[in-house]
Amino acid sequence: MIDHSAHFIADHIHELKPSGIRRFFDLASKMDNVISLGVGEPDFVTPWNVIEASFHSLELGYTAYTANAGLLELRQELSSFLETSYQVSYDAEKQLLITVGASQAIDIAFRAIINPGDEVIVVEPSFVSYAPTIKLAGGEPVVVEATEEFAFKIQASQIEQAITNKTKAILICSPNNPTGAALGLDELNQIARVVEEHDLLVVSDEIYADLLYDESFTSFASIENMKKRTILISGFSKAFAMTGWRLGYAAAPEAIIAAMTKIHQYTIMCAPTMAQYGALEALRNSQSSVIEMKNSYRQRRNYVVKALNEMGLPCHMPGGAFYVFPSIKETGMTSEEFAEALLNEQRVAVVPGHVFGESGEGYVRCSYATSMKQLTEAMQRMKIFLKDKIK
Amino acid sequence: MEQKEVELLQLLEKNGRLPADTIASMLDLGIDEVASMIEKLEHECVILGYSTLVNWAKVLKHESVTAMIEVKVTPVRGKGFDHVAERIYRFPEVKALYLMSGSYDLSITLEGQTMMEISRFVSDKLSTLDSVVSTVTHFVLKKYKHDGVVFDKNDDQDRRMMVTP
C-alpha cells in the first residue's frame, strides 16, 4: 500500500538527515556471530542496589508525578555530589533540573537560549544529536573540527575563528564521544578566555566526567567566572550504567534553569519517578561500583589502544569515555567502506567516523565497553582483516 | 603494595587463565614485568593457587554433596582455636574452615560424594575430637552463586542493541 502521509511532514523535518548510525545498525543486526564494538553504552548492568531501590520505591507506591524539576531530595543529593566531586555549587531548588536523559537536557537547553538564526559552535567529531538538536531549536550549528594533530582536542583559537556576531553559545563535550579526547585545565582555561571576551554561553556536556582515567576531571563550570556562563549537562547513564533509565540533569544559573523548566513542564512534566529513586540510591551508595567499572574500562582501553596500534591502525591514547578512534587512512578505504568490509568479512561491528561529522572521515569508532573475551576475539579478527589491506 | 600489583591480583582472582601478554597490555606493563610480579606474589604466598570453578551438578555421576557445619569448641589454653582448627582442616574433604564470631566458633564447608559420607565424618571424625562441644550440619540444596560467579549462564547475556550512538 502506498503511504501518502509524507506530505504532512514539516519541511524542516524532511530536510533533517537520518542518523548514519541507523543504517549500520540494520546491517549488523541481520548477521550472526557479530562482535560489536559499536555500542555507545556500558556493558555493565546497573548496580543491584540501584535496581533494588527503584523496586522498593514502586512497592511503597511512589508512582505519581514528582515536582517538575525532579524530586527535591534527589536535587539536594545531586547538589552535594557536584560540590564534592567537581567543586561546583548549585542551589538544589533553583539551579538544578532533572531531565529524561542528558539528551533532553541538551534539547531544552538549546530551545531555551536560541533565537531564530542564532549560531552555536559545535566541536566535531561529536555525538550525533548535537547539530540536529540545534537545528530543531531554530539555530544554526557552526562546526569546528578537532583534529588528530592535537589528539582531537579543540583549540581555543579554532573556536575564536568561528565566532560571528550571531554566535550565542559553544557546545563542548569532554571526555568526548567518539574520540575519547579529554580537555585539560589549560585548554579549558583558554576556551574560557574566548567565552568571556565574546560574551558567550557554554553548553558543557559532561556525561563522561566520571570516566576519565589518568587525570582528575575539571568541570567547565568550576573555571573562574564560568559558572554564570555555563549550562552543565550530565546524567546517570554512563558512570552508573543506567542508559535505559533515561535520567539526566542540567545545572545552570537560575534564569536559565527557570526557562528550561518552563519547556520541561509543558513537554515532559517530570522525569520518571522510579528512575529518580534509583538515581538517588546511585548517588548515595554506588561510588564503589563506579570506581570498579572505571578501573575495568581503563584496563580495556590500554589493551585496545596497544592492539590497534600494533596491527597498523594508529590511534592516540584517549583520556576518557569508552571509545578509541583509530585512523584507517592507511587502508585507502573510506570509513564507511572499512566498517562495512570489516563487518562482512570478519563480523566485527565498528561505527564509521563520518557518522559523527565530516571530520570523522578516515576514522572508525571502537567502543571498549565490552568484555575482555569479546575484545580479544575482536582484535584477532581485525588483525586478520587488515592482513592484505595495509602494506 | 603498589597499585598495579593490586590490579594484577584483582584480574587474576577473576580469571586465573588471563594470558600474561593481555595482562601486560591492560596494566600498561611489559610482559617480563608481569611475569616477575606474579612470581614474587606466588613466592610471598599472596597468590596461593589457580583453580577452576566447576559446576559438578552438571557432571553426571559426579554430583557431590556439600554441607556447612557449625561447630562449638572449647579453646585450648595457650593454643586458642588454632590447634583444633588444624586437626579439622587436615582432612581433605574439608574445603573451607573459618573461625567465626557469634553463636558458634568454627564454620566448616565439607564436600562428599554422599550424605552418608558427610554424616560419617561428623559422627566419627568431628564429634569425637576432645575440644568439640557440639555440631550443627546444614546440607546445601542448590548453588546459585559461588566466589562471585552466578551459575545460571543466562545471567550475563548482553542485552544491548548491536550499534548505538
HADDOCK unambig.tbl for C-alpha pairs under 7 A between the chains (distance, minus, plus):
assign (segid A and resid 21 and name CA) (segid B and resid 165 and name CA) 6.77 0.50 0.50
assign (segid A and resid 25 and name CA) (segid B and resid 162 and name CA) 6.39 0.50 0.50
assign (segid A and resid 25 and name CA) (segid B and resid 163 and name CA) 5.11 0.50 0.50
assign (segid A and resid 28 and name CA) (segid B and resid 162 and name CA) 6.76 0.50 0.50
assign (segid A and resid 29 and name CA) (segid B and resid 162 and name CA) 6.29 0.50 0.50
assign (segid A and resid 36 and name CA) (segid B and resid 162 and name CA) 6.06 0.50 0.50
assign (segid A and resid 38 and name CA) (segid B and resid 162 and name CA) 6.67 0.50 0.50
assign (segid A and resid 38 and name CA) (segid B and resid 163 and name CA) 4.69 0.50 0.50
assign (segid A and resid 38 and name CA) (segid B and resid 164 and name CA) 6.49 0.50 0.50
assign (segid A and resid 39 and name CA) (segid B and resid 162 and name CA) 6.28 0.50 0.50
assign (segid A and resid 39 and name CA) (segid B and resid 163 and name CA) 4.78 0.50 0.50
assign (segid A and resid 39 and name CA) (segid B and resid 164 and name CA) 4.91 0.50 0.50
assign (segid A and resid 39 and name CA) (segid B and resid 165 and name CA) 6.98 0.50 0.50
assign (segid A and resid 40 and name CA) (segid B and resid 164 and name CA) 5.18 0.50 0.50
assign (segid A and resid 40 and name CA) (segid B and resid 165 and name CA) 5.23 0.50 0.50
assign (segid A and resid 127 and name CA) (segid B and resid 165 and name CA) 6.95 0.50 0.50
assign (segid A and resid 128 and name CA) (segid B and resid 165 and name CA) 6.76 0.50 0.50
assign (segid A and resid 299 and name CA) (segid B and resid 26 and name CA) 4.25 0.50 0.50
assign (segid A and resid 299 and name CA) (segid B and resid 27 and name CA) 5.89 0.50 0.50
assign (segid A and resid 300 and name CA) (segid B and resid 26 and name CA) 5.83 0.50 0.50
assign (segid A and resid 302 and name CA) (segid B and resid 25 and name CA) 5.94 0.50 0.50
assign (segid A and resid 302 and name CA) (segid B and resid 26 and name CA) 5.05 0.50 0.50
assign (segid A and resid 302 and name CA) (segid B and resid 27 and name CA) 6.90 0.50 0.50
assign (segid A and resid 302 and name CA) (segid B and resid 28 and name CA) 6.32 0.50 0.50
assign (segid A and resid 303 and name CA) (segid B and resid 22 and name CA) 6.99 0.50 0.50
assign (segid A and resid 303 and name CA) (segid B and resid 25 and name CA) 4.63 0.50 0.50
assign (segid A and resid 303 and name CA) (segid B and resid 26 and name CA) 4.60 0.50 0.50
assign (segid A and resid 306 and name CA) (segid B and resid 25 and name CA) 6.68 0.50 0.50
